[in-house]
Amino acid sequence: MKYSYNMIDFLNAGSSIEIVPSDRLFLIFLLYSFIGWCCEVLYVGIFYEHKFINRGFLHGPICPIYGCGGLIVMQLPPEVKSSWLTLFVSAMVLCSAVEYFTSWEMERMFKMKWWDYSDHKFNIKGRICLLNSVLFGIMGIVAVHFVQPVVDHFVFMLSDTLTVYLSSGLAVVFIIDIIITVHKLVDFSTAMAKIKEFGESLTERYSEETWFQGASMTEMFSSIKERAAVEKGRFSKKILQKIDFFNEHRPSEERFLIRFPGLSSTSYRESLGLVKQHIMDEIAEKKAALSMKKHKSE
């Protein structure tokens, strides 16, 4: 089959170099991103959360980091892919490098570490760990020898016209999803910064008071609210309103922590702690409500 689109060299699961047009390459990227998303959801759902959680940054069911990793592995030289050992090592190293760089870049941009493997053995700054790297190597073998032939069959059975329309439509959706997600990430980071700034101002003002508790943001807010009930008029209405505002549940912010329970930050540790406490309180309230409902039905 002859293609007339923008070409790049792409090595598929076979032994020869195929010339693949960018629109079909984009579909392959999306398929690997979707497969990676499925693996993340199943892995976290089965071994950790025991429920469905969208593990991707984007709203759609894709993890682009797996799409990038898949394309990189597929472009390895034939002599590397011919041996399971060299393929395993190459996939392990290259995909780990992608994960490390992605973690570093997102931490630099948003001052937060979105996943943290510090509690895993043989980790590097909590960004990558040996266990995940080994899994990447295994996934590389599975992708090259078992997944790629199926992906090739699906992508290359599409007509040129359908491929153009399908890839173009999905590209528009993908870009819109990225824009919306980045906007929400910026809002989330801004919200954490505002909570931190407010907490620091309260600490500076009341840290010398014996009643003031500043071990955590939750304790800080509670101690001020309790004192305000005793000494009415001492605290400005604006401060109390801000405390109530920051103590409210914010599903958009809490959703990030639910999807990424390992989210941490040296800059916004107290702010994240407040949001995590909100999530724990909400879970406790739901459990209490279910228990009460069950008790009444009995």
C-alpha positions as CSV (number, residue, x, y, z in Angstrom):
1,M,0.0,0.0,0.0
2,K,1.4,3.4,-0.9
3,Y,0.8,6.4,1.3
4,S,1.0,10.1,0.3
5,Y,1.1,11.7,3.8
6,N,4.0,13.0,6.0
7,M,6.2,9.9,6.5
8,I,8.5,8.8,9.3
9,D,10.5,5.6,9.7
10,F,8.6,3.3,12.0
11,L,9.6,-0.2,13.0
12,N,6.7,-2.5,13.6
13,A,6.6,-6.0,15.2
14,G,8.1,-7.6,12.1
15,S,11.6,-7.6,10.8
16,S,11.4,-4.8,8.2
17,I,11.0,-1.0,8.4
18,E,7.6,0.2,7.4
19,I,6.9,3.7,6.3
20,V,3.9,4.8,8.3
21,P,1.9,8.1,7.6
22,S,1.5,10.4,10.6
23,D,-2.3,10.0,10.7
24,R,-2.0,6.2,11.2
25,L,0.8,6.7,13.6
26,F,-1.4,9.0,15.7
27,L,-4.0,6.2,15.8
28,I,-1.3,3.8,17.0
29,F,-0.3,6.3,19.7
30,L,-4.0,6.6,20.8
31,L,-4.4,2.8,20.9
32,Y,-1.3,2.3,23.1
33,S,-2.5,5.2,25.3
34,F,-5.9,3.5,25.7
35,I,-4.3,0.1,26.4
36,G,-2.0,1.8,29.0
37,W,-5.0,3.5,30.6
38,C,-6.8,0.1,30.9
39,C,-3.8,-1.4,32.5
40,E,-3.5,1.4,35.0
41,V,-7.2,1.2,35.9
42,L,-7.2,-2.5,36.3
43,Y,-3.9,-2.6,38.3
44,V,-5.0,0.1,40.7
45,G,-8.6,-1.1,40.9
46,I,-7.6,-4.7,41.6
47,F,-4.6,-4.3,43.9
48,Y,-5.2,-1.0,45.7
49,E,-8.5,0.9,45.5
50,H,-10.8,-2.0,44.7
51,K,-13.0,0.2,42.6
52,F,-12.9,2.1,39.3
53,I,-10.8,5.2,39.2
54,N,-9.8,7.1,36.1
55,R,-6.0,7.0,36.3
56,G,-5.3,9.3,33.4
57,F,-4.6,13.0,33.6
58,L,-7.0,13.6,30.8
59,H,-10.8,13.2,30.9
60,G,-10.7,10.6,28.1
61,P,-9.7,7.0,28.6
62,I,-6.1,7.4,27.6
63,C,-2.6,7.8,29.2
64,P,-0.4,9.5,26.7
65,I,2.8,8.4,28.5
66,Y,2.0,4.8,27.4
67,G,1.4,6.0,23.9
68,C,4.8,7.6,23.8
69,G,6.4,4.5,25.3
70,G,4.7,2.3,22.8
71,L,6.0,4.3,19.8
72,I,9.5,4.4,21.2
73,V,9.6,0.6,21.7
74,M,8.2,-0.1,18.3
75,Q,11.0,1.9,16.7
76,L,13.7,-0.1,18.3
77,P,16.1,-1.7,15.7
78,P,15.3,-5.3,14.5
79,E,18.4,-6.8,16.2
80,V,17.2,-5.4,19.6
81,K,13.6,-6.7,19.1
82,S,14.8,-10.1,17.9
83,S,16.0,-11.0,21.4
84,W,13.5,-11.0,24.3
85,L,16.4,-10.1,26.7
86,T,17.6,-7.1,24.8
87,L,14.0,-6.0,24.2
88,F,13.2,-6.4,27.9
89,V,16.2,-4.3,28.9
90,S,15.6,-1.6,26.2
91,A,11.9,-1.2,27.0
92,M,12.6,-1.1,30.7
93,V,15.3,1.6,30.4
94,L,13.5,3.7,27.7
95,C,10.0,3.7,29.3
96,S,11.5,4.4,32.7
97,A,13.3,7.4,31.2
98,V,10.0,8.6,29.8
99,E,8.3,8.2,33.1
100,Y,11.1,10.0,35.0
101,F,11.1,12.9,32.6
102,T,7.3,13.3,32.7
103,S,7.4,13.3,36.5
104,W,10.2,15.8,36.6
105,E,8.5,18.1,34.1
106,M,5.1,18.1,35.8
107,E,6.7,18.7,39.2
108,R,8.6,21.6,37.7
109,M,5.5,23.1,36.1
110,F,3.0,22.6,39.0
111,K,5.3,22.2,42.0
112,M,3.7,18.8,42.8
113,K,4.8,15.2,42.5
114,W,1.9,13.4,40.9
115,W,3.2,9.9,41.7
116,D,5.7,9.0,44.3
117,Y,7.5,5.6,44.6
118,S,9.6,6.7,47.6
119,D,8.1,3.8,49.6
120,H,9.3,1.3,46.9
121,K,12.7,-0.3,47.0
122,F,15.3,0.8,44.5
123,N,13.6,4.0,43.5
124,I,15.1,7.2,42.0
125,K,13.8,10.3,43.7
126,G,10.4,8.6,43.9
127,R,9.8,9.2,40.2
128,I,10.6,5.7,39.0
129,C,11.2,2.4,40.8
130,L,12.6,-1.1,39.9
131,L,9.1,-2.7,40.1
132,N,7.6,-0.4,37.5
133,S,10.7,-0.6,35.4
134,V,10.5,-4.4,35.3
135,L,6.8,-4.2,34.4
136,F,7.7,-1.8,31.6
137,G,10.2,-4.4,30.3
138,I,7.5,-7.1,30.4
139,M,5.0,-4.8,28.7
140,G,7.5,-4.1,26.0
141,I,7.8,-7.8,25.2
142,V,4.0,-8.2,25.2
143,A,3.6,-5.1,23.1
144,V,6.1,-6.1,20.3
145,H,5.2,-9.8,20.0
146,F,1.5,-9.9,20.8
147,V,-0.2,-6.5,20.8
148,Q,1.5,-4.8,17.9
149,P,0.2,-7.3,15.3
150,V,-3.3,-6.7,16.4
151,V,-2.8,-2.9,16.4
152,D,-1.3,-3.1,12.9
153,H,-4.2,-5.2,11.7
154,F,-6.8,-2.7,13.0
155,V,-5.0,0.5,11.9
156,F,-4.0,-0.7,8.4
157,M,-7.3,-2.2,7.5
158,L,-8.8,1.3,7.5
159,S,-9.1,3.1,4.2
160,D,-7.0,6.2,3.7
161,T,-10.1,8.4,3.7
162,L,-11.5,6.9,6.9
163,T,-8.1,7.2,8.5
164,V,-7.8,10.9,7.8
165,Y,-11.3,11.7,9.1
166,L,-10.9,9.5,12.2
167,S,-7.4,10.7,13.2
168,S,-8.4,14.3,12.5
169,G,-11.6,14.1,14.6
170,L,-9.8,12.3,17.5
171,A,-6.9,14.9,17.3
172,V,-9.4,17.7,17.8
173,V,-10.9,15.9,20.8
174,F,-7.4,15.1,22.2
175,I,-6.3,18.7,21.9
176,I,-9.5,20.0,23.6
177,D,-9.0,17.5,26.4
178,I,-5.4,18.7,26.9
179,I,-6.5,22.3,27.0
180,I,-9.2,21.7,29.6
181,T,-7.0,19.5,31.7
182,V,-4.1,21.9,31.8
183,H,-6.5,24.7,32.7
184,K,-7.8,22.6,35.6
185,L,-4.3,21.7,36.7
186,V,-3.3,25.4,36.8
187,D,-6.5,26.1,38.8
188,F,-5.6,23.3,41.2
189,S,-2.1,24.5,41.7
190,T,-3.3,28.1,42.2
191,A,-5.9,26.9,44.8
192,M,-3.1,25.1,46.7
193,A,-1.0,28.2,46.6
194,K,-3.8,30.4,48.0
195,I,-4.5,27.9,50.9
196,K,-0.8,27.9,51.7
197,E,-0.6,31.7,51.7
198,F,-3.7,32.0,53.9
199,G,-2.3,29.4,56.3
200,E,1.0,31.2,56.6
201,S,-0.7,34.5,57.3
202,L,-2.7,32.9,60.1
203,T,0.4,31.3,61.6
204,E,2.2,34.6,61.5
205,R,-0.7,36.3,63.3
206,Y,-1.7,33.8,65.9
207,S,1.3,31.4,66.4
208,E,2.1,33.0,69.8
209,E,-1.4,32.3,71.2
210,T,-1.6,29.3,73.5
211,W,-5.0,28.2,72.0
212,F,-3.6,28.2,68.4
213,Q,-2.9,24.8,66.9
214,G,-0.9,24.8,63.7
215,A,0.2,21.2,63.3
216,S,-2.0,20.9,60.3
217,M,-4.3,23.2,58.3
218,T,-7.4,21.4,59.6
219,E,-6.3,21.9,63.2
220,M,-5.4,25.5,62.5
221,F,-8.9,26.3,61.1
222,S,-10.6,24.4,63.9
223,S,-8.7,26.2,66.6
224,I,-9.6,29.6,65.2
225,K,-13.3,28.7,64.7
226,E,-13.4,27.4,68.3
227,R,-11.8,30.5,69.6
228,A,-14.0,32.7,67.6
229,A,-17.0,31.1,69.3
230,V,-15.6,32.2,72.7
231,E,-14.2,35.6,71.7
232,K,-16.8,37.0,69.4
233,G,-15.6,40.0,67.6
234,R,-11.9,39.3,67.9
235,F,-11.7,37.7,64.4
236,S,-12.7,39.6,61.3
237,K,-15.6,38.4,59.3
238,K,-13.3,38.1,56.3
239,I,-11.0,35.7,58.0
240,L,-13.9,33.4,59.2
241,Q,-15.4,33.5,55.7
242,K,-12.1,32.5,54.2
243,I,-11.8,29.6,56.6
244,D,-15.3,28.4,55.7
245,F,-14.5,28.8,52.0
246,F,-11.3,26.7,52.2
247,N,-13.1,24.2,54.4
248,E,-15.7,23.5,51.7
249,H,-15.7,20.4,49.6
250,R,-14.4,21.0,46.1
251,P,-15.0,18.0,43.9
252,S,-12.7,19.3,41.1
253,E,-9.7,19.6,43.5
254,E,-10.5,16.4,45.4
255,R,-10.8,14.5,42.2
256,F,-7.1,14.9,41.5
257,L,-6.2,13.4,44.8
258,I,-8.6,10.5,44.4
259,R,-7.1,9.7,41.0
260,F,-3.5,10.2,42.3
261,P,-3.5,9.2,46.0
262,G,0.3,9.4,45.9
263,L,0.2,13.1,45.0
264,S,2.7,15.1,47.2
265,S,4.4,18.4,47.3
266,T,7.0,20.0,49.5
267,S,5.6,23.5,48.6
268,Y,1.9,22.7,49.3
269,R,2.1,19.9,51.9
270,E,-0.4,21.5,54.3
271,S,-2.7,22.5,51.5
272,L,-2.9,19.0,50.1
273,G,-3.3,17.7,53.7
274,L,-6.5,19.8,54.0
275,V,-8.0,18.5,50.8
276,K,-7.1,14.9,51.8
277,Q,-8.8,15.5,55.1
278,H,-11.9,16.6,53.3
279,I,-11.9,13.4,51.3
280,M,-11.5,11.3,54.5
281,D,-14.3,13.2,56.2
282,E,-16.6,12.7,53.2
283,I,-15.8,8.9,53.1
284,A,-16.5,8.7,56.9
285,E,-19.8,10.5,56.4
286,K,-20.9,8.2,53.6
287,K,-19.9,5.1,55.7
288,A,-21.9,6.5,58.7
289,A,-24.9,7.1,56.4
290,L,-24.8,3.6,55.0
291,S,-24.4,2.1,58.4
292,M,-27.4,4.1,59.7
293,K,-29.5,3.1,56.7
294,K,-28.6,-0.5,57.2
295,H,-29.4,-0.3,60.9
296,K,-32.9,1.2,60.1
297,S,-33.6,-1.5,57.5
298,E,-32.9,-4.2,60.1
